[in-house]
């Protein structure tokens, strides 16, 4: 059996014998590019940096032409890198001008691949290079210059330093890829894998896919082509999934699982048209995923509903409703009615568990903005009307009701059987009735239920300041803690620790203060 020819050794020996490895320095302006060169001119900057650091490792290979000029067979990138470095000459191996044309073709490709450590061909030129090498080898074999035992494709792959499978793919692409897709392949709009998979499709499918992906070729990959091909072979599947949006082109998948069921008449073919897709063993992955997402969304919706129902029944939910009702009396129906300082939709959202509850400082801002007493805002009143409005109604009632006694102490609630208000005779508060007064006292009307202890009265700082030397409860703000309470002594515009009222000056950002201090521990 004849031994396989070592193409590399043969070409290396040929170059050595023809030139005895003599290297000449040739001016760069005497070197011209080879019009038959199909190798990519990329990475010039990186090559120039390498040459500057370690020098040129391989000379160029050239052949003489007319007028004392030389044509490059191998070394186009090296020549351009030297020019970038402002070199004037390049070391070259000069081949004979009458060198066998077929050998010249082989040397052109072999020296380029050897210099690059690989083929270095652009994708669309792989077939052309393989064709040139194949024709050159056949010519040399027919003229008895060389013997080529075995497959010709093996020698072509050896020269190009690629696999035989890559040569086979290049042949298939050239032979079977449609003209329209070859245009995209030449422009590098599709890669080798996509081009090869398309070349394995019939002309009709290639035409349909080109029409489908026109303008969106970047969405197509080799896996999609295989899926389209499988769907087309099934016969019942659409070219594109019907539920995908217009900007997303997805092939029908899972056709092999449903093919037998469709043939038996047990499956409509497209899972989107089937009311039994949920739980079906033949369901496609997209519908199965959609069903899971829908089930998860429904479960989350039910969970959120349950959480919100529990919230509405909680004390915090009741307080939220009371705050909303009180604010509605003042024309506040959404966060848009509030100042930019308070941006909180928790009061009005239908999904309160998805939001953080309102801060006390925000409530104080709201109370100040609309002039609402904080106790009124938080607790309302037994009749359900704002205290201020109720007090105005009581004042009006006092003026309209007949005078029962000489002191105008009229029971406006009608609870006193004699129509006389005994509490008003010893009260100096500007309220017509105890029901509107937030302060508990010993003279409070006995006909009314006992009211809870009122909330502290907060003053905005620095608009309102405590007396000098007064110990107060403060509400501070910082970048780390929004509501921070603490007792301080106010003196000469500064805040001091109560334990060190003379030299305990603190750097705090006080927003509010109240004279009503919390009880001390143990009392």
C-alpha positions in Angstrom: 0.0 0.0 0.0 1.3 3.4 -0.9 2.0 5.7 2.0 0.2 8.9 2.5 2.1 11.9 1.2 3.3 14.5 3.8 2.3 17.7 2.0 3.9 19.9 4.5 7.3 18.1 4.2 7.0 18.1 0.4 6.3 21.8 0.2 9.0 22.7 2.8 11.5 20.7 0.9 10.5 22.3 -2.4 10.9 25.9 -1.0 14.3 24.9 0.5 15.6 23.4 -2.8 14.4 26.2 -5.0 16.0 28.9 -2.9 18.6 27.2 -0.7 16.8 29.2 2.1 18.5 32.4 1.0 16.8 35.5 2.5 17.0 38.9 0.9 16.1 42.3 2.2 13.6 43.9 -0.2 12.1 47.4 0.0 8.5 47.4 1.1 7.5 49.7 -1.9 8.8 46.9 -4.2 6.3 44.3 -2.7 2.8 44.1 -4.2 -0.1 42.1 -2.9 -1.3 38.9 -4.5 -4.7 39.4 -6.1 -5.4 35.6 -5.5 -4.8 36.0 -1.7 -8.1 35.2 0.2 -6.7 35.3 3.7 -8.1 37.9 6.1 -5.9 41.0 6.9 -6.7 41.2 10.6 -4.7 41.7 13.8 -2.2 44.0 12.2 -1.7 46.1 15.3 -1.1 43.1 17.5 1.3 41.6 15.0 3.2 44.9 14.9 3.6 45.0 18.7 4.9 41.4 18.6 7.4 42.2 15.9 8.6 45.2 17.8 9.2 43.1 21.0 10.6 39.8 19.7 11.3 40.6 16.0 10.1 39.0 12.8 10.1 35.3 13.2 9.4 34.2 9.6 10.5 35.9 6.3 8.0 36.7 3.6 7.7 34.4 0.6 7.6 36.2 -2.8 8.1 35.7 -6.5 9.6 38.2 -9.0 7.4 40.0 -11.5 8.2 42.6 -14.1 10.1 45.9 -13.5 12.1 44.6 -10.6 9.0 44.2 -8.4 7.9 41.1 -6.3 4.5 39.6 -5.6 3.8 38.3 -2.1 2.8 34.7 -1.8 2.8 34.6 2.0 3.3 37.5 4.4 0.7 40.1 3.6 0.0 40.8 7.3 3.7 40.8 8.1 4.4 43.4 5.3 1.6 45.7 6.6 2.8 45.3 10.2 6.4 46.3 9.2 5.0 49.3 7.3 3.1 50.3 10.4 6.4 50.2 12.3 7.9 52.5 9.6 10.4 49.9 8.5 11.8 50.3 5.0 12.6 46.7 4.1 11.4 43.2 4.8 13.3 39.8 4.8 12.0 37.7 2.0 12.5 34.2 0.5 12.4 34.7 -3.3 11.0 31.8 -5.4 11.8 31.2 -9.0 9.6 33.1 -11.5 9.0 30.0 -13.5 7.9 27.9 -10.5 5.2 25.4 -11.4 1.8 27.2 -11.1 0.2 24.3 -9.1 3.1 24.2 -6.7 2.9 28.0 -6.4 -0.8 27.7 -5.3 0.1 25.0 -2.7 2.9 27.1 -1.4 0.7 30.2 -1.2 -1.8 28.4 1.1 0.6 26.3 3.0 2.9 29.2 3.9 0.0 31.3 5.0 -1.4 28.6 7.3 2.0 27.9 8.7 2.6 31.6 9.5 -0.8 32.0 11.2 -0.8 28.7 13.1 -4.1 27.9 11.4 -6.2 28.5 8.4 -6.9 32.2 9.0 -9.4 32.2 6.1 -12.6 34.2 6.2 -15.6 31.8 6.4 -17.0 32.5 2.9 -13.6 31.8 1.3 -13.0 28.3 2.8 -14.6 26.6 -0.2 -12.6 28.7 -2.7 -9.3 27.9 -1.1 -10.1 24.2 -0.8 -11.1 24.2 -4.5 -7.8 25.8 -5.6 -5.8 23.3 -3.5 -7.8 20.4 -4.9 -7.3 21.5 -8.5 -3.5 22.0 -7.9 -3.1 18.5 -6.3 -5.1 16.9 -9.1 -2.9 18.6 -11.7 0.3 17.5 -10.0 -1.0 14.0 -9.7 -2.0 13.8 -13.4 1.4 15.0 -14.5 3.1 12.4 -12.3 4.8 15.0 -10.1 3.3 13.5 -6.9 1.3 10.5 -5.8 -1.8 10.9 -3.7 -2.9 7.6 -2.0 -6.1 7.9 0.0 -8.7 10.6 0.0 -8.0 13.9 -1.7 -9.9 15.8 1.0 -7.4 14.7 3.6 -4.6 16.5 1.7 -6.6 19.6 1.2 -7.4 19.7 5.0 -3.7 19.2 5.7 -2.7 22.2 3.6 -5.4 24.4 5.2 -4.8 23.1 8.7 -8.5 22.4 9.2 -10.5 19.3 9.8 -11.9 17.2 6.9 -15.4 17.9 8.4 -14.8 21.6 7.8 -14.0 20.9 4.2 -17.1 18.8 3.8 -19.2 21.6 5.3 -17.7 24.1 2.9 -18.5 21.8 0.0 -22.1 21.3 1.2 -22.6 25.0 1.7 -21.3 25.8 -1.8 -23.4 23.1 -3.4 -26.7 23.4 -1.7 -27.1 26.8 0.0 -29.7 28.9 -1.8 -28.6 32.1 -3.6 -30.5 34.3 -1.2 -28.8 32.7 1.8 -25.4 32.8 0.1 -25.8 36.6 0.0 -26.2 36.7 3.7 -23.4 34.2 4.2 -21.0 36.3 2.1 -21.9 39.4 4.2 -21.2 37.4 7.4 -24.9 37.8 8.5 -25.0 34.1 9.2 -22.1 31.9 10.5 -20.8 28.6 9.2 -23.1 26.5 11.5 -26.2 28.2 10.3 -25.2 28.2 6.7 -24.4 24.4 6.9 -27.8 23.6 8.6 -29.6 25.7 5.9 -27.8 23.8 3.2 -29.3 20.6 4.5 -32.8 21.9 4.0 -34.7 21.6 0.7 -35.1 24.7 -1.6 -38.7 25.3 -0.5 -37.9 25.4 3.2 -34.8 27.6 2.6 -37.0 30.1 0.7 -39.7 30.1 3.4 -37.1 30.6 6.1 -35.5 33.4 4.2 -38.9 35.2 3.8 -39.6 34.6 7.5 -36.3 35.9 8.8 -35.8 38.7 6.3 -34.5 41.7 8.2 -34.1 39.6 11.4 -31.4 37.1 10.3 -29.5 37.8 13.6 -32.4 35.9 15.4 -31.6 32.6 13.6 -29.1 30.1 14.9 -28.3 26.5 13.9 -30.5 25.1 16.7 -33.5 27.0 15.3 -32.8 25.7 11.7 -32.8 22.2 13.0 -36.2 22.8 14.8 -37.7 24.3 11.7 -36.5 21.4 9.6 -38.0 18.9 12.1 -41.3 20.8 12.1 -41.4 20.9 8.3 -40.8 17.1 8.2 -43.7 16.5 10.6 -46.1 18.2 8.2 -48.6 19.5 10.8 -46.6 22.1 12.5 -46.5 25.9 11.6 -43.3 27.4 10.5 -43.4 29.8 13.4 -44.9 29.5 16.9 -48.3 31.3 16.5 -48.3 32.8 20.0 -44.9 34.5 19.8 -44.9 38.3 19.3 -44.1 39.7 15.8 -40.5 40.6 16.9 -39.7 37.2 18.2 -39.5 34.3 15.7 -39.6 30.9 17.3 -39.9 27.5 15.6 -42.5 24.9 16.6 -40.8 22.5 19.0 -41.5 19.0 20.3 -43.1 17.9 17.1 -41.5 14.4 17.3 -43.3 13.8 20.7 -46.7 14.7 19.1 -46.3 13.1 15.6 -47.8 9.7 16.5 -50.6 11.3 18.5 -51.5 13.6 15.6 -51.5 10.6 13.3 -53.9 8.8 15.6 -56.2 11.8 15.7 -55.6 12.3 19.4 -53.8 15.7 19.1 -54.6 18.8 17.1 -50.9 19.4 16.4 -50.4 22.9 17.9 -50.5 22.9 21.7 -51.8 26.5 21.8 -55.0 25.3 20.2 -55.6 22.4 22.6 -57.7 22.8 25.8 -56.0 19.7 27.2 -52.4 20.9 27.0 -52.1 21.4 30.8 -50.6 18.1 32.0 -50.4 16.5 28.6 -47.4 14.2 28.0 -47.0 15.5 24.5 -47.2 19.3 25.3 -44.5 21.5 23.8 -42.0 23.2 26.1 -43.3 26.7 25.4 -46.9 25.9 26.4 -45.7 23.9 29.4 -43.6 26.8 30.6 -46.5 29.2 30.0 -48.8 27.0 32.0 -46.3 26.8 34.9 -45.9 30.6 34.9 -49.7 31.1 34.8 -50.1 28.7 37.7 -47.4 30.4 39.7 -49.0 33.8 39.0 -52.4 32.6 40.1 -50.9 31.1 43.3 -49.1 34.3 44.0 -52.3 36.3 43.4 -54.2 34.1 45.8 -51.4 34.4 48.4 -51.4 38.2 48.0 -55.2 38.3 48.3 -55.1 36.3 51.5 -52.3 38.5 52.9 -54.3 41.7 52.1 -57.5 40.3 53.7 -55.5 39.5 56.8 -54.0 43.0 56.8 -57.4 44.7 56.4 -58.6 42.8 59.5 -55.5 43.8 61.5 -55.2 46.9 63.7 -52.9 48.5 61.1 -55.5 47.9 58.4 -58.2 49.5 60.5 -55.9 52.5 61.2 -55.2 52.8 57.5 -59.0 53.0 56.7 -59.5 55.6 59.4 -56.6 57.7 58.1 -58.0 57.5 54.5 -61.5 58.4 55.7 -60.3 61.4 57.7 -58.1 62.7 54.8 -61.0 62.3 52.4 -62.9 64.9 54.6 -60.1 67.3 53.7 -60.2 66.6 50.0 -57.2 64.2 50.0 -58.0 61.2 47.9 -54.5 60.0 46.7 -50.8 60.7 47.2 -51.0 63.2 44.3 -52.9 65.5 46.7 -50.0 65.6 49.1 -46.8 67.7 48.9 -43.7 66.4 47.3 -42.3 65.8 50.8 -44.6 62.8 51.3 -44.7 60.3 48.4 -46.5 57.3 49.9 -49.1 55.3 48.1 -49.6 52.8 51.0 -52.7 54.7 52.2 -54.6 54.3 48.9 -53.2 51.2 47.2 -55.3 48.0 46.7 -52.2 46.0 47.6 -51.0 47.4 50.9 -48.8 44.4 51.7 -46.6 45.3 48.7 -45.7 48.7 50.2 -43.9 49.9 53.3 -46.3 51.4 55.8 -46.3 55.1 56.3 -43.8 56.7 58.7 -44.8 58.8 61.7 -42.8 61.7 60.3 -44.9 61.5 57.1 -48.1 61.7 59.2 -46.7 64.7 60.9 -46.0 66.3 57.6 -49.5 65.6 56.4 -51.1 66.9 59.6 -49.1 70.1 59.2 -49.9 70.5 55.5 -53.6 70.4 56.0 -53.9 71.7 59.5 -55.2 68.5 61.0 -54.8 67.7 64.7 -52.7 64.5 64.9 -55.2 62.9 67.3 -58.0 63.6 64.9 -55.9 62.2 62.0 -55.1 59.0 63.9 -58.3 58.3 65.9 -61.1 60.4 64.4 -64.1 60.8 66.8 -67.0 58.6 67.9 -69.4 60.2 65.4 -67.0 59.6 62.5 -66.6 63.3 61.6 -63.4 65.4 62.0 -63.1 67.0 65.4 -62.7 70.5 63.9 -65.9 70.1 61.8 -67.8 68.7 64.8 -66.7 71.6 67.0 -67.9 74.1 64.4 -71.3 72.3 64.3 -71.5 72.5 68.1 -70.7 76.2 68.1 -73.5 76.7 65.6 -75.8 74.6 67.7 -75.1 76.8 70.7 -76.2 79.9 68.8 -79.4 78.3 67.5 -80.6 76.5 70.6 -82.8 78.3 73.2 -81.0 79.5 76.3 -81.8 77.2 79.1 -80.0 79.2 81.8 -78.3 82.5 82.2 -74.8 81.3 81.5 -75.4 79.9 78.1 -74.2 76.4 79.2 -76.3 74.3 76.8 -75.9 70.6 76.4 -75.6 70.3 72.6 -75.6 66.5 72.6 -79.0 66.2 74.2 -77.7 63.7 76.7 -78.4 65.9 79.8 -82.1 65.5 80.6 -82.3 69.1 81.6 -80.4 70.5 78.6 -77.7 72.1 80.8 -74.0 71.5 80.4 -72.4 71.3 83.9 -68.9 70.7 82.6 -68.8 74.0 80.7 -69.2 76.0 83.9 -65.7 75.1 85.1 -63.9 74.7 81.7 -61.8 77.3 79.9 -61.2 75.2 76.7 -62.5 76.7 73.4 -64.8 73.8 72.7 -68.6 73.7 72.8 -68.7 70.1 74.1 -66.4 67.6 75.8 -66.8 65.3 72.8 -64.6 67.6 70.8 -62.0 68.2 73.4 -58.9 66.1 73.3 -57.9 66.7 76.9 -59.2 64.5 79.7 -60.0 66.3 83.0 -61.9 65.8 86.3 -64.8 68.0 85.0 -65.4 65.9 81.9 -69.0 65.3 81.1 -70.2 62.1 82.7 -72.7 61.4 79.9 -69.9 60.7 77.4 -67.7 57.6 77.2 -64.1 58.1 78.5 -61.7 59.1 75.7 -58.2 57.6 75.3 -55.1 59.5 76.4 -54.4 62.0 73.6 -51.2 61.7 71.5 -48.3 64.1 72.2 -48.5 67.5 70.6 -45.6 67.8 68.1 -44.0 71.1 67.1 -42.1 71.5 63.9 -38.4 72.6 64.4 -37.0 75.2 63.8 -40.3 77.0 63.0 -41.3 76.5 66.6 -38.7 76.3 69.4 -38.8 75.1 73.0 -38.1 77.4 75.8 -34.4 77.9 76.7 -33.3 75.1 79.1 -36.5 73.0 78.5 -36.2 69.2 78.3 -38.2 67.8 75.4 -38.8 64.7 73.4 -37.3 65.0 69.8 -37.8 63.3 66.5 -34.5 63.2 64.6 -33.6 62.2 61.0 -30.4 60.8 59.5 -29.2 59.0 56.4 -29.4 55.6 58.3 -32.4 56.0 60.6 -35.5 57.8 59.5 -37.4 58.1 62.8 -35.1 58.4 65.8 -36.5 59.5 69.2 -34.6 61.0 72.0 -34.8 63.4 75.0 -32.6 66.5 74.8 -32.3 69.9 76.6 -32.7 72.9 74.3 -30.4 75.8 75.0 -29.2 78.7 72.9 -30.1 77.1 69.6 -28.4 73.8 70.5 -29.4 70.4 71.7 -27.7 68.9 74.9 -27.8 65.6 76.6 -30.0 65.8 79.8 -27.1 64.1 81.7 -24.7 66.8 80.6 -26.8 70.0 80.1 -23.7 72.2 80.0 -21.1 70.5 77.8 -23.1 67.7 76.1 -23.7 69.5 72.8 -25.0 67.0 70.2 -25.0 67.2 66.4 -28.5 66.0 65.6 -31.0 66.8 62.9 -34.2 67.6 64.9 -37.3 67.8 62.8 -40.0 67.7 65.6 -40.2 68.1 69.4 -42.8 67.6 72.0 -43.0 68.8 75.6 -44.8 65.6 76.7 -42.0 63.3 77.7 -42.3 59.5 78.1 -42.4 58.1 81.6 -39.1 57.2 83.2 -38.3 53.5 83.7 -39.8 52.0 86.8 -42.5 54.7 87.1 
